[in-house]
């Protein structure tokens, strides 16, 4: 979560994230006057949707990427705020009524620390509503990227490279939430295939950022091309979403 992102490209290609965010917002049923933490706000595409549902409320937009925070400021109102912070060690001046998060938690490897941190900024009785990659997410892409990363000339750059995602199961997530101080927790998986309109840019920017960070510039495009050569055309990403609803004790 502390790596920087290409915020402008992310804003252009992350169209599927709107559908994921809408599914969370629809079940959240905001009253419109809440103070809401957008945990991992990204470039602002989803934050602007959240703001529309809070005419009398406010948003605290948080992300580990300075570029994302710079981008999100363009959609904020005077009553909203934005800050660069680590979600596993979050400090806010005032507690929030709701924690909202879309397509973020799988980038945080320590979910125990994540949920403790989020519980710490929620008022008692406050709600957590989130969706992120869950068990089985992008299984085909994971296999293809691992195969290509083991080839030359890429392999030398991936020595000691651990899996950059935490795709957790519902049962273990519910247990972690309760241990972190959430009185109620319900989690479930939802298959959600995605056909990205710009496959190469989508993989580079959305899925494989940590891989790109390992490679010199001249190997990044060939790496993505070699992965796409192993995939069907059009590229279909077999996303599995982990939905999370919890209430702070």
Phi and psi in degrees as GROMACS dihedral restraints (atoms count N, CA, C in turn):
[ dihedral_restraints ]
;  ai    aj    ak    al  type     phi  dphi    fc
    3     4     5     6     1   -93.8    20    10
    4     5     6     7     1    -1.5    20    10
    6     7     8     9     1   -76.2    20    10
    7     8     9    10     1   152.1    20    10
    9    10    11    12     1   -85.0    20    10
   10    11    12    13     1   158.5    20    10
   12    13    14    15     1  -126.6    20    10
   13    14    15    16     1   159.9    20    10
   15    16    17    18     1   -82.5    20    10
   16    17    18    19     1    89.5    20    10
   18    19    20    21     1   -64.6    20    10
   19    20    21    22     1   -38.6    20    10
   21    22    23    24     1   -66.1    20    10
   22    23    24    25     1   -45.5    20    10
   24    25    26    27     1   -67.7    20    10
   25    26    27    28     1   -39.6    20    10
   27    28    29    30     1   -58.3    20    10
   28    29    30    31     1   -43.3    20    10
   30    31    32    33     1   -60.3    20    10
   31    32    33    34     1   -37.2    20    10
   33    34    35    36     1   -74.8    20    10
   34    35    36    37     1   -40.5    20    10
   36    37    38    39     1   -99.6    20    10
   37    38    39    40     1    -9.6    20    10
   39    40    41    42     1   -87.1    20    10
   40    41    42    43     1    42.1    20    10
   42    43    44    45     1   -58.5    20    10
   43    44    45    46     1   -42.7    20    10
   45    46    47    48     1   -57.7    20    10
   46    47    48    49     1   -24.5    20    10
   48    49    50    51     1   -65.2    20    10
   49    50    51    52     1   -24.8    20    10
   51    52    53    54     1   -64.8    20    10
   52    53    54    55     1   -44.6    20    10
   54    55    56    57     1   -64.0    20    10
   55    56    57    58     1   -42.1    20    10
   57    58    59    60     1   -61.8    20    10
   58    59    60    61     1   -45.3    20    10
   60    61    62    63     1   -64.7    20    10
   61    62    63    64     1   -40.1    20    10
   63    64    65    66     1   -61.2    20    10
   64    65    66    67     1   -37.1    20    10
   66    67    68    69     1   -65.3    20    10
   67    68    69    70     1   -32.8    20    10
   69    70    71    72     1   -73.4    20    10
   70    71    72    73     1   -47.5    20    10
   72    73    74    75     1   -60.6    20    10
   73    74    75    76     1   -38.2    20    10
   75    76    77    78     1   -65.2    20    10
   76    77    78    79     1   -36.6    20    10
   78    79    80    81     1   -84.8    20    10
   79    80    81    82     1   -16.1    20    10
   81    82    83    84     1   -74.8    20    10
   82    83    84    85     1   -34.3    20    10
   84    85    86    87     1    51.5    20    10
   85    86    87    88     1    66.5    20    10
   87    88    89    90     1   -70.8    20    10
   88    89    90    91     1   146.2    20    10
   90    91    92    93     1   -80.6    20    10
   91    92    93    94     1   -22.9    20    10
   93    94    95    96     1   107.6    20    10
   94    95    96    97     1    -8.4    20    10
   96    97    98    99     1  -120.6    20    10
   97    98    99   100     1    14.0    20    10
   99   100   101   102     1   -79.6    20    10
  100   101   102   103     1   157.5    20    10
  102   103   104   105     1   -97.4    20    10
  103   104   105   106     1   117.2    20    10
  105   106   107   108     1  -120.5    20    10
  106   107   108   109     1   130.2    20    10
  108   109   110   111     1   -87.9    20    10
  109   110   111   112     1   121.5    20    10
  111   112   113   114     1   -93.4    20    10
  112   113   114   115     1    96.5    20    10
  114   115   116   117     1   -84.4    20    10
  115   116   117   118     1   103.8    20    10
  117   118   119   120     1    84.7    20    10
  118   119   120   121     1    60.7    20    10
  120   121   122   123     1   -69.3    20    10
  121   122   123   124     1   -22.2    20    10
  123   124   125   126     1    67.5    20    10
  124   125   126   127     1  -147.8    20    10
  126   127   128   129     1   -83.7    20    10
  127   128   129   130     1    -6.8    20    10
  129   130   131   132     1   110.8    20    10
  130   131   132   133     1    -8.6    20    10
  132   133   134   135     1   -56.7    20    10
  133   134   135   136     1   -47.0    20    10
  135   136   137   138     1   -81.7    20    10
  136   137   138   139     1   -34.8    20    10
  138   139   140   141     1   -58.3    20    10
  139   140   141   142     1   -39.2    20    10
  141   142   143   144     1   -64.7    20    10
  142   143   144   145     1   -34.0    20    10
  144   145   146   147     1   -66.5    20    10
  145   146   147   148     1   -38.1    20    10
  147   148   149   150     1   -66.3    20    10
  148   149   150   151     1   -43.5    20    10
  150   151   152   153     1   -60.1    20    10
  151   152   153   154     1   -38.9    20    10
  153   154   155   156     1   -59.0    20    10
  154   155   156   157     1   -27.6    20    10
  156   157   158   159     1   -94.2    20    10
  157   158   159   160     1     6.6    20    10
  159   160   161   162     1  -129.1    20    10
  160   161   162   163     1    59.6    20    10
  162   163   164   165     1   -62.0    20    10
  163   164   165   166     1   -28.0    20    10
  165   166   167   168     1  -112.4    20    10
  166   167   168   169     1     5.4    20    10
  168   169   170   171     1  -109.5    20    10
  169   170   171   172     1  -159.6    20    10
  171   172   173   174     1  -151.0    20    10
  172   173   174   175     1   158.2    20    10
  174   175   176   177     1  -119.9    20    10
  175   176   177   178     1   136.3    20    10
  177   178   179   180     1  -109.3    20    10
  178   179   180   181     1   106.0    20    10
  180   181   182   183     1   -92.9    20    10
  181   182   183   184     1   120.1    20    10
  183   184   185   186     1  -125.3    20    10
  184   185   186   187     1   136.4    20    10
  186   187   188   189     1  -153.0    20    10
  187   188   189   190     1   153.1    20    10
  189   190   191   192     1   -81.7    20    10
  190   191   192   193     1    -9.0    20    10
  192   193   194   195     1  -101.3    20    10
  193   194   195   196     1   118.1    20    10
  195   196   197   198     1   -57.8    20    10
  196   197   198   199     1   -36.8    20    10
  198   199   200   201     1   -64.7    20    10
  199   200   201   202     1   -39.1    20    10
  201   202   203   204     1   -64.7    20    10
  202   203   204   205     1   -43.3    20    10
  204   205   206   207     1   -64.9    20    10
  205   206   207   208     1   -39.3    20    10
  207   208   209   210     1   -60.8    20    10
  208   209   210   211     1   -40.5    20    10
  210   211   212   213     1   -70.0    20    10
  211   212   213   214     1   -41.4    20    10
  213   214   215   216     1   -69.3    20    10
  214   215   216   217     1   -25.1    20    10
  216   217   218   219     1   -58.6    20    10
  217   218   219   220     1   -25.4    20    10
  219   220   221   222     1   -69.3    20    10
  220   221   222   223     1   -17.6    20    10
  222   223   224   225     1  -105.2    20    10
  223   224   225   226     1    -3.8    20    10
  225   226   227   228     1   -83.6    20    10
  226   227   228   229     1   152.9    20    10
  228   229   230   231     1   -96.2    20    10
  229   230   231   232     1   171.0    20    10
  231   232   233   234     1   -59.0    20    10
  232   233   234   235     1   -31.5    20    10
  234   235   236   237     1   -80.4    20    10
  235   236   237   238     1   -10.2    20    10
  237   238   239   240     1   -91.6    20    10
  238   239   240   241     1   166.6    20    10
  240   241   242   243     1  -144.4    20    10
  241   242   243   244     1   161.0    20    10
  243   244   245   246     1  -141.0    20    10
  244   245   246   247     1   142.9    20    10
  246   247   248   249     1  -151.7    20    10
  247   248   249   250     1   148.2    20    10
  249   250   251   252     1   -83.6    20    10
  250   251   252   253     1   122.5    20    10
  252   253   254   255     1  -158.9    20    10
  253   254   255   256     1   158.4    20    10
  255   256   257   258     1   -87.7    20    10
  256   257   258   259     1   122.7    20    10
  258   259   260   261     1   -65.1    20    10
  259   260   261   262     1   -18.6    20    10
  261   262   263   264     1   -84.2    20    10
  262   263   264   265     1    -6.0    20    10
  264   265   266   267     1  -146.5    20    10
  265   266   267   268     1    62.2    20    10
  267   268   269   270     1   -93.5    20    10
  268   269   270   271     1   137.0    20    10
  270   271   272   273     1  -130.5    20    10
  271   272   273   274     1   126.5    20    10
  273   274   275   276     1  -123.0    20    10
  274   275   276   277     1   150.9    20    10
  276   277   278   279     1   -67.3    20    10
  277   278   279   280     1   -33.7    20    10
  279   280   281   282     1  -133.9    20    10
  280   281   282   283     1   148.8    20    10
  282   283   284   285     1   -70.1    20    10
  283   284   285   286     1   162.9    20    10
  285   286   287   288     1  -111.6    20    10
  286   287   288   289     1   159.3    20    10
  288   289   290   291     1   -84.0    20    10
  289   290   291   292     1   -30.0    20    10
  291   292   293   294     1  -142.0    20    10
  292   293   294   295     1   139.0    20    10
  294   295   296   297     1  -108.2    20    10
  295   296   297   298     1   121.9    20    10
  297   298   299   300     1  -115.3    20    10
  298   299   300   301     1   138.3    20    10
  300   301   302   303     1  -154.6    20    10
  301   302   303   304     1   134.3    20    10
  303   304   305   306     1  -130.3    20    10
  304   305   306   307     1   123.8    20    10
  306   307   308   309     1    60.2    20    10
  307   308   309   310     1    43.1    20    10
  309   310   311   312     1  -127.7    20    10
  310   311   312   313     1   -48.1    20    10
  312   313   314   315     1   -59.0    20    10
  313   314   315   316     1   -26.0    20    10
  315   316   317   318     1   -68.9    20    10
  316   317   318   319     1   -15.1    20    10
  318   319   320   321     1   -83.3    20    10
  319   320   321   322     1    -9.4    20    10
  321   322   323   324     1   -99.3    20    10
  322   323   324   325     1   115.7    20    10
  324   325   326   327     1   -75.6    20    10
  325   326   327   328     1   -30.7    20    10
  327   328   329   330     1   -99.4    20    10
  328   329   330   331     1    89.8    20    10
  330   331   332   333     1   -72.7    20    10
  331   332   333   334     1   -26.8    20    10
  333   334   335   336     1   -62.0    20    10
  334   335   336   337     1   -48.4    20    10
  336   337   338   339     1   -66.3    20    10
  337   338   339   340     1   -38.0    20    10
  339   340   341   342     1   -59.1    20    10
  340   341   342   343     1   -51.3    20    10
  342   343   344   345     1   -70.9    20    10
  343   344   345   346     1   -32.9    20    10
  345   346   347   348     1   -62.9    20    10
  346   347   348   349     1   -42.4    20    10
  348   349   350   351     1   -64.6    20    10
  349   350   351   352     1   -44.8    20    10
  351   352   353   354     1   -67.4    20    10
  352   353   354   355     1   -38.6    20    10
  354   355   356   357     1   -61.9    20    10
  355   356   357   358     1   -33.7    20    10
  357   358   359   360     1   -66.9    20    10
  358   359   360   361     1   -23.5    20    10
  360   361   362   363     1  -101.1    20    10
  361   362   363   364     1    -1.7    20    10
  363   364   365   366     1   -93.5    20    10
  364   365   366   367     1   139.3    20    10
  366   367   368   369     1   -70.4    20    10
  367   368   369   370     1   156.7    20    10
  369   370   371   372     1   -56.4    20    10
  370   371   372   373     1   131.6    20    10
  372   373   374   375     1    86.5    20    10
  373   374   375   376     1    -4.5    20    10
  375   376   377   378     1   -68.9    20    10
  376   377   378   379     1   161.3    20    10
  378   379   380   381     1  -112.0    20    10
  379   380   381   382     1   145.7    20    10
  381   382   383   384     1  -114.6    20    10
  382   383   384   385     1   122.8    20    10
  384   385   386   387     1  -130.1    20    10
  385   386   387   388     1   119.1    20    10
  387   388   389   390     1  -148.2    20    10
  388   389   390   391     1   163.6    20    10
  390   391   392   393     1  -149.6    20    10
  391   392   393   394     1   135.6    20    10
  393   394   395   396     1  -153.0    20    10
  394   395   396   397     1   179.2    20    10
  396   397   398   399     1   -65.0    20    10
  397   398   399   400     1   132.5    20    10
  399   400   401   402     1  -117.2    20    10
  400   401   402   403     1  -173.9    20    10
  402   403   404   405     1   -52.2    20    10
  403   404   405   406     1   127.2    20    10
  405   406   407   408     1    91.9    20    10
  406   407   408   409     1     0.0    20    10
  408   409   410   411     1   -63.3    20    10
  409   410   411   412     1   140.1    20    10
  411   412   413   414     1    37.2    20    10
  412   413   414   415     1    48.8    20    10
  414   415   416   417     1   -60.3    20    10
  415   416   417   418     1   -41.6    20    10
  417   418   419   420     1   -66.3    20    10
  418   419   420   421     1   -42.7    20    10
  420   421   422   423     1   -65.8    20    10
  421   422   423   424     1   -39.0    20    10
  423   424   425   426     1   -58.2    20    10
  424   425   426   427     1   -43.2    20    10
  426   427   428   429     1   -65.6    20    10
  427   428   429   430     1   -44.4    20    10
  429   430   431   432     1   -66.1    20    10
  430   431   432   433     1   -43.2    20    10
  432   433   434   435     1   -66.9    20    10
  433   434   435   436     1   -35.9    20    10
  435   436   437   438     1   -67.0    20    10
  436   437   438   439     1   -40.6    20    10
  438   439   440   441     1   -62.8    20    10
  439   440   441   442     1   -47.3    20    10
  441   442   443   444     1   -68.1    20    10
  442   443   444   445     1   -37.4    20    10
  444   445   446   447     1   -64.1    20    10
  445   446   447   448     1   -21.8    20    10
  447   448   449   450     1   -85.4    20    10
  448   449   450   451     1    -5.7    20    10
  450   451   452   453     1   -90.1    20    10
  451   452   453   454     1   159.8    20    10
  453   454   455   456     1   -85.7    20    10
  454   455   456   457     1   146.4    20    10
  456   457   458   459     1   -90.9    20    10
  457   458   459   460     1    14.9    20    10
  459   460   461   462     1   -86.0    20    10
  460   461   462   463     1   -32.0    20    10
  462   463   464   465     1   -54.7    20    10
  463   464   465   466     1   -39.9    20    10
  465   466   467   468     1   -61.1    20    10
  466   467   468   469     1   -28.1    20    10
  468   469   470   471     1   -82.4    20    10
  469   470   471   472     1   -11.3    20    10
  471   472   473   474     1  -111.1    20    10
  472   473   474   475     1    15.1    20    10
  474   475   476   477     1   -63.7    20    10
  475   476   477   478     1   127.2    20    10
  477   478   479   480     1    76.2    20    10
  478   479   480   481     1    10.4    20    10
  480   481   482   483     1   -79.6    20    10
  481   482   483   484     1   116.7    20    10
  483   484   485   486     1   -91.1    20    10
  484   485   486   487     1   164.2    20    10
  486   487   488   489     1   -62.8    20    10
  487   488   489   490     1   127.2    20    10
  489   490   491   492     1   -84.5    20    10
  490   491   492   493     1     0.0    20    10
  492   493   494   495     1  -117.1    20    10
  493   494   495   496     1   155.7    20    10
  495   496   497   498     1  -122.5    20    10
  496   497   498   499     1    93.0    20    10
  498   499   500   501     1   -94.9    20    10
  499   500   501   502     1    92.7    20    10
  501   502   503   504     1   -88.2    20    10
  502   503   504   505     1   161.8    20    10
  504   505   506   507     1   -91.8    20    10
  505   506   507   508     1   158.7    20    10
  507   508   509   510     1   -59.8    20    10
  508   509   510   511     1   -44.5    20    10
  510   511   512   513     1   -63.2    20    10
  511   512   513   514     1   -45.7    20    10
  513   514   515   516     1   -68.5    20    10
  514   515   516   517     1   -32.0    20    10
  516   517   518   519     1   -69.2    20    10
  517   518   519   520     1   -42.4    20    10
  519   520   521   522     1   -60.2    20    10
  520   521   522   523     1   -41.4    20    10
  522   523   524   525     1   -64.5    20    10
  523   524   525   526     1   -41.3    20    10
  525   526   527   528     1   -65.6    20    10
  526   527   528   529     1   -39.8    20    10
  528   529   530   531     1   -62.1    20    10
  529   530   531   532     1   -45.4    20    10
  531   532   533   534     1   -65.0    20    10
  532   533   534   535     1   -39.0    20    10
  534   535   536   537     1   -65.6    20    10
  535   536   537   538     1   -26.6    20    10
  537   538   539   540     1   -84.5    20    10
  538   539   540   541     1    -5.2    20    10
  540   541   542   543     1   109.7    20    10
  541   542   543   544     1    14.1    20    10
  543   544   545   546     1   -90.4    20    10
  544   545   546   547     1   125.9    20    10
  546   547   548   549     1   -74.6    20    10
  547   548   549   550     1   -32.8    20    10
  549   550   551   552     1  -128.7    20    10
  550   551   552   553     1   141.1    20    10
  552   553   554   555     1  -151.9    20    10
  553   554   555   556     1   129.2    20    10
  555   556   557   558     1  -135.0    20    10
  556   557   558   559     1   127.6    20    10
  558   559   560   561     1  -133.5    20    10
  559   560   561   562     1   144.8    20    10
  561   562   563   564     1  -154.8    20    10
  562   563   564   565     1   154.2    20    10
  564   565   566   567     1   -93.7    20    10
  565   566   567   568     1   150.8    20    10
  567   568   569   570     1  -145.4    20    10
  568   569   570   571     1   109.1    20    10
  570   571   572   573     1   -62.5    20    10
  571   572   573   574     1   141.4    20    10
  573   574   575   576     1  -155.6    20    10
  574   575   576   577     1    85.9    20    10
  576   577   578   579     1   -65.6    20    10
  577   578   579   580     1   143.4    20    10
  579   580   581   582     1  -132.0    20    10
  580   581   582   583     1   133.4    20    10
  582   583   584   585     1  -109.9    20    10
  583   584   585   586     1    97.3    20    10
  585   586   587   588     1   -68.1    20    10
  586   587   588   589     1   136.6    20    10
  588   589   590   591     1   -68.0    20    10
  589   590   591   592     1   -28.0    20    10
  591   592   593   594     1  -124.4    20    10
  592   593   594   595     1    83.1    20    10
  594   595   596   597     1   -54.6    20    10
  595   596   597   598     1   -49.2    20    10
  597   598   599   600     1   -64.4    20    10
  598   599   600   601     1   -47.0    20    10
  600   601   602   603     1   -65.1    20    10
  601   602   603   604     1   -37.6    20    10
  603   604   605   606     1   -63.0    20    10
  604   605   606   607     1   -46.7    20    10
  606   607   608   609     1   -63.5    20    10
  607   608   609   610     1   -44.9    20    10
  609   610   611   612     1   -61.0    20    10
  610   611   612   613     1   -44.1    20    10
  612   613   614   615     1   -92.8    20    10
  613   614   615   616     1   -39.9    20    10
  615   616   617   618     1   -95.1    20    10
  616   617   618   619     1   -47.2    20    10
  618   619   620   621     1   -94.4    20    10
  619   620   621   622     1   -39.3    20    10
  621   622   623   624     1  -116.8    20    10
  622   623   624   625     1    28.2    20    10
  624   625   626   627     1   -55.0    20    10
  625   626   627   628     1   -46.7    20    10
  627   628   629   630     1   -61.9    20    10
  628   629   630   631     1   -31.9    20    10
  630   631   632   633     1   -67.5    20    10
  631   632   633   634     1   -43.3    20    10
  633   634   635   636     1   -60.4    20    10
  634   635   636   637     1   -37.5    20    10
  636   637   638   639     1   -62.0    20    10
  637   638   639   640     1   -26.2    20    10
  639   640   641   642     1   -80.9    20    10
  640   641   642   643     1   -21.2    20    10
  642   643   644   645     1  -102.8    20    10
  643   644   645   646     1   145.7    20    10
  645   646   647   648     1   -67.6    20    10
  646   647   648   649     1   156.8    20    10
  648   649   650   651     1   -52.3    20    10
  649   650   651   652     1   -40.3    20    10
  651   652   653   654     1   -70.7    20    10
  652   653   654   655     1   -14.1    20    10
  654   655   656   657     1  -101.7    20    10
  655   656   657   658     1    -6.1    20    10
  657   658   659   660     1   -69.9    20    10
  658   659   660   661     1   -49.2    20    10
  660   661   662   663     1   -63.5    20    10
  661   662   663   664     1   -45.8    20    10
  663   664   665   666     1   -59.8    20    10
  664   665   666   667     1   -37.8    20    10
  666   667   668   669     1   -60.6    20    10
  667   668   669   670     1   -48.2    20    10
  669   670   671   672     1   -65.1    20    10
  670   671   672   673     1   -40.7    20    10
  672   673   674   675     1   -61.9    20    10
  673   674   675   676     1   -40.2    20    10
  675   676   677   678     1   -67.3    20    10
  676   677   678   679     1   -34.4    20    10
  678   679   680   681     1   -67.2    20    10
  679   680   681   682     1   -46.1    20    10
  681   682   683   684     1   -61.8    20    10
  682   683   684   685     1   -30.2    20    10
  684   685   686   687     1   -65.2    20    10
  685   686   687   688     1   -22.6    20    10
  687   688   689   690     1   -88.7    20    10
  688   689   690   691     1   -11.3    20    10
  690   691   692   693     1   -98.2    20    10
  691   692   693   694     1   161.8    20    10
  693   694   695   696     1   -71.6    20    10
  694   695   696   697     1   163.0    20    10
  696   697   698   699     1  -121.9    20    10
  697   698   699   700     1   122.8    20    10
  699   700   701   702     1   -72.6    20    10
  700   701   702   703     1   159.0    20    10
  702   703   704   705     1   -66.8    20    10
  703   704   705   706     1   125.2    20    10
  705   706   707   708     1  -118.3    20    10
  706   707   708   709     1   117.0    20    10
  708   709   710   711     1   -93.0    20    10
  709   710   711   712     1   122.1    20    10
  711   712   713   714     1   -86.1    20    10
  712   713   714   715     1    72.0    20    10
  714   715   716   717     1   -67.7    20    10
  715   716   717   718     1   143.7    20    10
  717   718   719   720     1  -128.8    20    10
  718   719   720   721     1   116.6    20    10
  720   721   722   723     1   -92.3    20    10
  721   722   723   724     1   135.5    20    10
  723   724   725   726     1   -99.4    20    10
  724   725   726   727     1   109.8    20    10
  726   727   728   729     1   -87.9    20    10
  727   728   729   730     1   139.9    20    10
  729   730   731   732     1  -132.4    20    10
  730   731   732   733     1   122.9    20    10
  732   733   734   735     1  -126.4    20    10
  733   734   735   736     1   126.3    20    10
  735   736   737   738     1  -148.8    20    10
  736   737   738   739     1   155.7    20    10
  738   739   740   741     1  -125.5    20    10
  739   740   741   742     1   130.8    20    10
  741   742   743   744     1   -70.3    20    10
  742   743   744   745     1   135.5    20    10
